[in-house]
């Protein structure tokens, strides 16, 4: 009799299958490693793989299962780690020739990685990122070019590129990303998965290469909101090593997923007036249908207008440039050519931001935060498109104008505010690539944001759709 090993698509399914003895941790690990063997050369997910360590850890989980031991929340779950988070199993490069390897060795474990491993998660490798979590792919540098598995001629998004494409391609079931202007939510959108930028300070940033000190967020990426809830339940919580880490209680996120939005008011802004880079013909209909699903789940839908949208988007860019330049100034002066073309252009632009500009941006930030807080006095959640377009073709990206990828993406707005924001797939564009909706909530109300995402995904299957481009010769 042949035993059929089930193929699991979500982290939550895998956790249940492991506990139900439907699959072993070793079998699960071999599935994801086989997917990496088949497709990583095409998709560009990994900078470093930890195959043997991952297999050894999976065997240890199976031994605990055989002994009847209780499993930790993430025992046996294969995970990816963005390569700006330190981990002792491999070097931390930030996908750059510039970062001193001694930095990662000195840091050892980032807090996020240590927490996931303590909960049983198994890292299968370090994933591609845009250099120092900013910029666009530079094919002249000795690193993989990340592609979305939905169309191998298109970008996986940045900067948590491999974390997004690796989940979509089945090379791990969850991942860690970071987000300063959309770096969790953009790859989630372009790869058809779910990604959460938690509240600023919800997840400690210790052991993470900084980009914008007051804008950086660490968060989970996976197929579903339920998966992100499980990951966040492990990642969240204060740690004294991070001065920005918030001393706020961590609720039971999985328990909040009740599948219903009765009594919840969702404010909707299409942001069509800010789609300066264009709109995919399918996007308005996909977004309207997604809002209808929220209504069917019990939510009251009202129209709203995001306050100070252009101003907050500009604040995010100004603050990010200034803070990033402060970190990189010395290396830019001495190692200019070691940076990728797009990265050095963006980082050098921080030189043009004066102290007065930075202070004024922070003043505008406070005014806008008060206005958004007032809006949340009238609604519980805000729904917008994550962007009006799907993943761009790699040959359309201009190395000399790297920020040109941002028009028609709406992610930078939420970083200066720090509100939790979830990106989740809503169907395909006319080009056959994923489109996405964002749900934002009050500070530290990730439970409601995830509840809404889960309610949506219980009524749709966009998050379970598998990419069609993963065949040899697809390019």
C-alpha distance (Angstrom), angle and dihedral (degrees) to the residues before:
residue distance angle dihedral
X1 . . .
X2 3.81 . .
X3 3.78 117.7 .
X4 3.79 113.1 -138.1
X5 3.78 113.0 -144.3
X6 3.80 109.8 -147.7
X7 3.78 118.9 -125.8
X8 3.79 109.2 -131.3
X9 3.77 122.2 -157.2
X10 3.78 104.3 -174.0
X11 3.76 132.6 51.6
X12 3.80 90.5 -126.2
X13 3.81 91.5 53.2
X14 3.78 90.2 50.3
X15 3.81 93.4 50.1
X16 3.80 90.2 51.7
X17 3.81 93.1 44.9
X18 3.81 91.5 51.4
X19 3.79 92.1 51.3
X20 3.79 91.0 45.7
X21 3.83 91.3 51.2
X22 3.81 89.6 -122.0
X23 3.79 90.2 126.9
X24 3.77 134.5 12.9
X25 3.77 124.4 -128.4
X26 3.80 88.5 -116.7
X27 3.81 92.3 53.8
X28 3.79 90.9 47.7
X29 3.79 91.3 49.4
X30 3.80 92.4 49.3
X31 3.80 89.9 52.5
X32 3.78 93.6 56.5
X33 3.80 94.7 41.0
X34 3.81 89.5 50.9
X35 3.81 89.4 52.7
X36 3.80 89.1 51.8
X37 3.80 91.2 48.9
X38 3.81 90.9 51.4
X39 3.77 101.0 43.6
X40 3.79 115.1 15.4
X41 3.79 94.2 92.5
X42 3.81 87.7 58.6
X43 3.79 101.2 38.2
X44 3.82 102.0 36.8
X45 3.79 99.8 -137.8
X46 3.81 105.7 144.8
X47 3.78 134.9 58.6
X48 3.81 91.8 174.0
X49 3.81 130.2 9.8
X50 3.80 124.8 -152.1
X51 3.82 97.3 -161.8
X52 3.79 100.8 149.3
X53 3.78 95.4 42.3
X54 3.81 89.5 47.2
X55 3.81 91.7 51.1
X56 3.79 91.3 48.6
X57 3.79 92.1 50.9
X58 3.81 90.8 48.2
X59 3.80 90.3 53.3
X60 3.80 89.5 52.2
X61 3.81 89.8 54.5
X62 3.80 90.2 51.2
X63 3.79 89.9 50.9
X64 3.80 90.1 53.7
X65 3.80 89.9 48.3
X66 3.80 91.3 50.6
X67 3.80 90.1 49.9
X68 3.80 90.9 52.5
X69 3.79 94.1 -115.1
X70 3.78 119.4 156.6
X71 3.80 114.4 -104.9
X72 3.79 125.9 -123.9
X73 3.83 115.5 -121.3
X74 3.82 95.1 -92.9
X75 3.80 101.4 26.3
X76 3.80 110.0 151.8
X77 3.82 95.9 3.6
X78 3.85 113.6 137.7
X79 3.80 112.3 -133.4
X80 3.81 138.7 -177.7
X81 3.81 124.9 -138.4
X82 3.79 123.8 -151.8
X83 3.78 109.4 -122.8
X84 3.78 96.5 -117.3
X85 3.81 90.3 69.8
X86 3.78 116.1 84.1
X87 3.79 120.2 -119.9
X88 3.82 126.3 166.7
X89 3.80 94.3 -136.3
X90 3.80 92.8 73.1
X91 3.79 144.0 3.4
X92 3.78 122.6 -76.5
X93 3.80 108.1 -134.4
X94 3.83 105.2 159.5
X95 3.83 80.2 -137.9
X96 3.79 88.8 -77.7
X97 3.78 139.8 115.8
X98 3.81 88.0 -139.6
X99 3.79 106.5 64.5
X100 3.81 113.0 95.8
X101 3.85 108.6 -122.8
X102 3.79 87.6 -140.3
X103 3.82 88.8 71.8
X104 3.79 93.4 66.2
X105 3.80 93.2 41.8
X106 3.79 90.5 53.0
X107 3.80 93.1 47.8
X108 3.80 93.9 47.5
X109 3.80 102.9 178.1
X110 3.77 123.6 18.4
X111 3.80 109.1 -136.3
X112 3.81 90.9 -115.7
X113 3.80 93.4 53.2
X114 3.80 93.1 44.4
X115 3.80 92.1 51.7
X116 3.80 93.6 49.9
X117 3.80 92.2 48.7
X118 3.80 91.6 47.0
X119 3.81 86.9 56.1
X120 3.82 90.5 53.1
X121 3.79 101.0 -96.0
X122 3.81 116.0 148.1
X123 3.79 118.9 -145.0
X124 3.79 111.7 -144.2
X125 3.81 93.9 -172.3
X126 3.79 152.0 -43.9
X127 3.79 113.4 -73.5
X128 3.77 132.3 -139.2
X129 3.78 120.5 -92.4
X130 3.72 135.2 177.2
X131 3.80 106.3 -93.5
X132 3.81 109.8 -72.9
X133 3.83 87.1 -10.4
X134 3.79 93.0 -66.3
X135 3.77 140.0 84.0
X136 3.80 133.4 30.9
X137 3.82 134.3 -73.4
X138 3.80 115.3 -66.1
X139 3.82 108.9 -160.1
X140 3.81 90.1 -166.0
X141 3.80 91.8 68.7
X142 3.85 121.5 81.2
X143 3.80 96.3 -108.5
X144 3.82 134.5 99.1
X145 3.78 118.1 -90.8
X146 3.83 106.4 -127.9
X147 3.80 114.8 -131.0
X148 3.77 130.8 -175.5
X149 3.82 110.4 -111.6
X150 3.80 87.9 -135.7
X151 3.81 90.8 70.4
X152 3.78 119.8 2.5
X153 3.80 92.0 -153.0
X154 3.81 89.5 63.5
X155 3.80 134.2 78.3
X156 3.79 121.9 -101.5
X157 3.81 89.2 -139.7
X158 3.74 129.0 -115.7
X159 2.72 155.3 -34.5
X160 3.83 102.6 -18.8
X161 3.78 87.4 43.5
X162 3.79 104.9 150.7
X163 3.79 92.1 37.7
X164 3.80 88.3 61.6
X165 3.78 100.1 39.3
X166 3.81 92.9 41.9
X167 3.80 92.5 58.3
X168 3.80 90.6 46.6
X169 3.81 91.4 49.2
X170 3.81 94.1 48.0
X171 3.82 95.6 -114.8
X172 3.83 90.1 129.6
X173 3.79 134.4 -5.9
X174 3.78 100.2 -125.6
X175 3.77 138.5 10.3
X176 3.78 145.3 -170.4
X177 3.78 119.9 -116.3
X178 3.79 137.0 169.7
X179 3.79 129.0 -134.5
X180 3.82 128.8 -155.9
X181 3.81 100.2 147.4
X182 3.81 100.6 -1.0
X183 3.79 104.0 -47.1
X184 3.81 94.0 143.2
X185 3.78 97.2 35.7
X186 3.81 99.4 44.6
X187 3.84 95.0 55.5
X188 3.80 88.9 42.1
X189 3.81 88.9 54.6
X190 3.81 96.8 44.0
X191 3.82 93.0 46.9
X192 3.80 99.6 42.5
X193 3.80 97.2 -115.9
X194 3.81 136.1 115.0
X195 3.80 123.3 -96.7
X196 3.79 132.1 177.7
X197 3.79 127.7 -153.5
X198 3.81 99.3 -163.5
X199 3.77 124.5 -151.8
X200 3.81 112.1 -67.1
X201 3.79 106.3 -90.2
X202 3.80 95.7 18.5
X203 3.84 93.0 108.4
X204 3.83 118.7 36.9
X205 3.81 116.6 -115.2
X206 3.80 97.8 -154.6
X207 3.79 111.3 135.6
X208 3.81 92.7 22.5
X209 3.82 121.8 119.0
X210 3.82 103.0 -117.1
X211 3.79 126.4 -125.5
X212 3.81 104.7 166.1
X213 3.78 111.7 6.3
X214 3.82 95.1 -154.0
X215 3.81 95.7 36.9
X216 3.83 106.3 43.0
X217 3.80 118.4 110.7
X218 3.83 129.2 -178.4
X219 3.79 116.8 -148.0
X220 3.81 150.2 151.3
X221 3.80 129.9 -85.9
X222 3.81 123.0 -167.5
X223 3.78 141.6 129.3
X224 3.78 97.5 -82.9
X225 3.78 144.0 27.6
X226 3.81 87.6 -118.2
X227 3.81 89.2 57.4
X228 3.81 91.0 49.3
X229 3.82 89.8 49.6
X230 3.80 90.9 55.9
X231 3.80 92.8 46.8
X232 3.80 93.0 46.6
X233 3.79 91.1 50.9
X234 3.81 86.0 64.1
X235 3.81 99.1 37.0
X236 3.81 99.5 46.9
X237 3.77 127.7 88.9
X238 3.80 142.1 77.0
X239 3.78 122.8 -66.8
X240 3.81 121.1 -177.1
X241 3.81 92.5 -139.8
X242 3.82 90.2 73.1
X243 3.82 114.6 62.5
X244 3.82 89.6 -160.4
X245 3.81 93.0 53.2
X246 3.80 111.1 118.3
X247 3.79 124.1 -128.3
X248 3.79 94.1 -139.3
X249 3.83 125.7 132.5
X250 3.81 115.9 -103.5
X251 3.81 113.8 -131.0
X252 3.80 126.9 -149.3
X253 3.80 98.2 -90.1
X254 3.83 98.3 -174.2
X255 3.82 89.9 51.2
X256 3.81 89.6 56.6
X257 3.81 92.0 63.8
X258 3.80 99.9 97.3
X259 3.81 97.0 150.3
X260 3.80 94.7 -123.4
X261 3.81 135.6 95.7
X262 3.80 100.0 -171.1
X263 3.79 109.7 148.8
X264 3.82 93.8 17.8
X265 3.80 120.0 120.5
X266 3.79 116.3 -149.4
X267 3.77 119.2 -163.9
X268 3.81 112.3 -150.1
X269 3.80 126.9 -155.2
X270 3.82 116.0 175.2
X271 3.84 90.7 -162.4
X272 3.80 87.0 -151.5
X273 3.81 89.5 143.3
X274 3.81 89.4 63.5
X275 3.82 98.6 48.5
X276 3.80 91.2 111.1
X277 3.80 93.6 156.2
X278 3.78 93.7 55.4
X279 3.79 137.5 -93.7
X280 3.78 128.1 -99.4
X281 3.83 108.4 -122.9
X282 3.81 91.1 -123.5
X283 3.81 96.1 48.8
X284 3.83 101.7 84.0
X285 3.79 92.2 50.5
X286 3.80 93.7 44.8
X287 3.79 92.0 50.5
X288 3.82 93.5 46.0
X289 3.81 90.1 50.4
X290 3.80 90.4 49.9
X291 3.80 90.9 52.8
X292 3.81 88.6 50.7
X293 3.81 88.9 56.2
X294 3.81 90.1 54.6
X295 3.80 88.1 51.1
X296 3.81 90.7 49.5
X297 3.81 88.4 52.7
X298 3.81 88.5 60.8
X299 3.80 103.4 -92.6
X300 3.77 122.7 140.1
X301 3.82 107.8 -128.6
X302 3.80 121.4 -147.8
X303 3.78 131.3 169.6
X304 3.80 117.4 -113.4
X305 3.79 137.4 171.0
X306 3.79 118.5 -134.0
X307 3.81 108.8 -122.4
X308 3.80 119.5 -118.2
X309 3.80 95.4 -5.9
X310 3.85 97.9 166.1
X311 3.80 91.8 41.9
X312 3.80 95.2 51.5
X313 3.79 92.5 45.8
X314 3.80 88.6 53.0
X315 3.81 90.9 46.4
X316 3.79 90.6 55.4
X317 3.81 92.1 52.5
X318 3.82 95.3 43.8
X319 3.81 94.3 47.4
X320 3.80 92.9 43.5
X321 3.81 92.6 50.1
X322 3.80 93.0 48.3
X323 3.80 95.6 46.3
X324 3.81 93.6 43.0
X325 3.80 91.9 48.7
X326 3.80 90.0 51.6
X327 3.81 89.2 57.3
X328 3.82 97.1 42.6
X329 3.81 103.9 34.2
X330 3.79 96.6 103.9
X331 3.80 95.0 47.6
X332 3.80 92.1 45.2
X333 3.81 88.5 58.3
X334 3.80 94.9 49.6
X335 3.83 106.3 25.3
X336 3.79 104.6 33.1
X337 3.80 95.9 141.1
X338 3.80 93.2 49.3
X339 3.79 90.2 66.4
X340 3.79 118.8 81.3
X341 3.79 115.7 -103.0
X342 3.78 97.2 -108.9
X343 3.80 93.5 42.1
X344 3.78 96.1 53.1
X345 3.80 91.7 47.2
X346 3.79 91.6 54.3
X347 3.78 95.1 42.7
X348 3.79 93.5 46.3
X349 3.81 89.3 52.4
X350 3.80 86.9 68.4
X351 3.81 87.4 71.9
X352 3.80 87.2 70.5
X353 3.80 93.0 57.5
X354 3.80 108.0 93.8
X355 3.77 126.2 -152.5
X356 3.80 87.7 -107.6
X357 3.81 90.4 53.2
X358 3.79 91.0 51.8
X359 3.80 93.6 48.4
X360 3.80 91.9 46.9
X361 3.80 90.6 49.6
X362 3.80 89.8 53.9
X363 3.81 90.6 49.6
X364 3.80 91.2 52.0
X365 3.79 88.2 46.3
X366 3.81 91.5 58.7
X367 3.80 93.4 47.8
X368 3.80 91.8 49.4
X369 3.81 92.2 46.7
X370 3.80 90.1 56.1
X371 3.81 91.3 50.8
X372 3.79 92.9 48.8
X373 3.81 90.3 47.9
X374 3.80 87.9 53.4
X375 3.81 89.6 52.0
X376 3.81 88.9 53.7
X377 3.81 87.4 56.9
X378 3.82 85.9 69.7
X379 3.83 101.7 37.7
X380 3.80 135.5 32.4
X381 3.81 98.0 -145.8
X382 3.79 137.9 12.6
X383 3.81 122.1 -141.3
X384 3.80 122.2 -161.0
X385 3.80 136.4 151.9
X386 3.79 112.2 -87.3
X387 3.78 83.8 -141.7
X388 3.79 140.7 -24.0
X389 3.80 94.9 -124.6
X390 3.78 137.3 49.6
X391 3.79 125.9 -126.1
X392 3.82 114.1 -40.6
X393 3.77 123.2 -125.6
X394 3.79 112.0 -97.6
X395 3.81 91.1 -129.4
X396 3.81 89.3 58.8
X397 3.82 94.7 59.7
X398 3.81 113.2 103.3
X399 3.82 111.9 -145.6
X400 3.80 89.6 -158.1
X401 3.81 93.6 53.9
X402 3.80 102.2 37.2
X403 3.80 95.4 162.4
X404 3.81 89.3 60.0
X405 3.83 86.9 90.7
X406 3.82 90.5 69.9
X407 3.84 103.0 69.9
X408 3.82 109.4 103.3
X409 3.82 89.1 20.8
X410 3.80 112.9 105.1
X411 3.78 102.5 -168.8
X412 3.86 103.0 103.8
X413 3.82 92.1 67.6
X414 3.80 94.0 74.4
X415 3.82 100.7 47.3
X416 3.83 98.8 74.5
X417 3.81 87.7 45.9
X418 3.80 95.0 50.1
X419 3.81 94.4 -146.4
X420 3.82 118.2 150.8
X421 3.80 111.2 -100.8
X422 3.80 129.0 -175.1
X423 3.82 123.2 -160.0
X424 3.80 116.3 -158.2
X425 3.82 134.3 170.8
X426 3.81 121.1 -99.4
X427 3.81 102.7 178.5
X428 3.77 139.6 -68.7
X429 3.78 133.2 -48.5
X430 3.79 124.0 -126.9
X431 3.80 86.1 -93.1
X432 3.80 91.5 56.7
X433 3.81 95.8 -108.4
X434 3.83 125.6 122.2
X435 3.79 125.3 -87.0
X436 3.79 123.8 -159.3
X437 3.81 145.6 -151.8
X438 3.80 125.5 -149.7
X439 3.80 126.2 -144.2
X440 3.81 118.2 -164.2
X441 3.79 129.9 -172.4
X442 3.76 143.6 179.9
X443 3.80 119.4 -66.0
X444 3.81 111.8 -69.2
X445 3.81 92.4 3.7
X446 3.79 94.9 116.8
X447 3.81 87.3 133.6
X448 3.81 92.0 68.6
X449 3.80 93.6 41.0
X450 3.81 90.4 52.8
X451 3.80 91.3 43.4
X452 3.80 89.8 56.7
X453 3.79 92.9 46.4
X454 3.78 91.1 49.3
X455 3.81 92.5 47.5
X456 3.80 88.3 53.0
X457 3.80 93.0 48.2
X458 3.81 93.1 48.4
X459 3.80 86.0 62.6
X460 3.82 98.3 41.2
X461 3.79 137.4 41.8
X462 3.81 102.4 -151.6
X463 3.81 90.3 113.2
X464 3.81 90.6 57.2
X465 3.80 96.0 51.9
X466 3.80 113.5 117.2
X467 3.83 124.3 -137.7
X468 3.79 115.1 -104.2
X469 3.79 99.3 -155.0
X470 3.80 98.7 73.8
X471 3.78 99.3 107.3
X472 3.78 127.5 106.1
X473 3.73 110.6 -98.0
X474 3.81 93.5 23.3
X475 3.79 88.7 130.6
